[in-house]
């Protein structure tokens, strides 16, 4: 568990790690529903564009 947190901290940074943990720790968090809301209805091209943009913004993380 400790190694997992260290890895997340290294990759996300302290602020994003806090957001991530608070998101998954919610009692009523449903990953499947979150995934549907986040990705359903988007084309592969839209998802690719978002991934590329994210990579550009976080290339030094």
C-alpha positions in Angstrom: 0.0 0.0 0.0 2.8 2.3 0.9 4.6 1.7 -2.4 1.3 2.4 -4.2 0.9 5.8 -2.5 4.6 6.7 -3.2 4.1 5.9 -6.9 0.9 7.9 -7.1 2.5 10.8 -5.3 5.5 10.7 -7.7 3.2 10.6 -10.8 0.4 12.9 -9.7 1.9 15.2 -7.2 0.4 16.0 -3.8 -2.6 18.0 -4.9 -3.7 15.6 -7.6 -3.1 12.6 -5.3 -5.4 14.2 -2.7 -8.1 14.7 -5.4 -7.7 11.1 -6.5 -7.9 9.6 -3.0 -10.9 11.7 -2.1 -12.6 10.6 -5.3 -12.1 6.9 -4.7 -12.7 7.0 -0.9 -16.2 8.3 -1.2 -18.6 5.7 0.1 -21.0 5.9 -2.8 -18.3 6.1 -5.5 -19.1 3.8 -8.4 -16.2 3.5 -10.8 -18.4 2.0 -13.5 -20.8 4.9 -13.4 -18.0 7.4 -13.3 -16.3 5.8 -16.3 -19.6 5.8 -18.2 -20.2 9.5 -17.4 -16.6 10.4 -18.3 -16.2 8.4 -21.5 -19.5 7.2 -23.0 -20.7 9.2 -26.0 -17.2 10.2 -26.9 -15.6 9.1 -30.1 -12.2 7.5 -30.3 -10.9 10.6 -31.9 -12.2 12.8 -29.0 -10.6 10.5 -26.4 -7.4 10.6 -28.4 -7.5 14.4 -28.6 -8.1 14.6 -24.8 -5.2 12.2 -24.1 -2.8 14.1 -26.3 -3.8 17.4 -24.7 -3.4 15.9 -21.2 0.0 14.6 -22.2 1.1 18.0 -23.4 -0.1 19.7 -20.2 1.6 17.1 -18.0 4.8 16.3 -19.9 7.0 17.3 -17.0 5.1 15.6 -14.2 
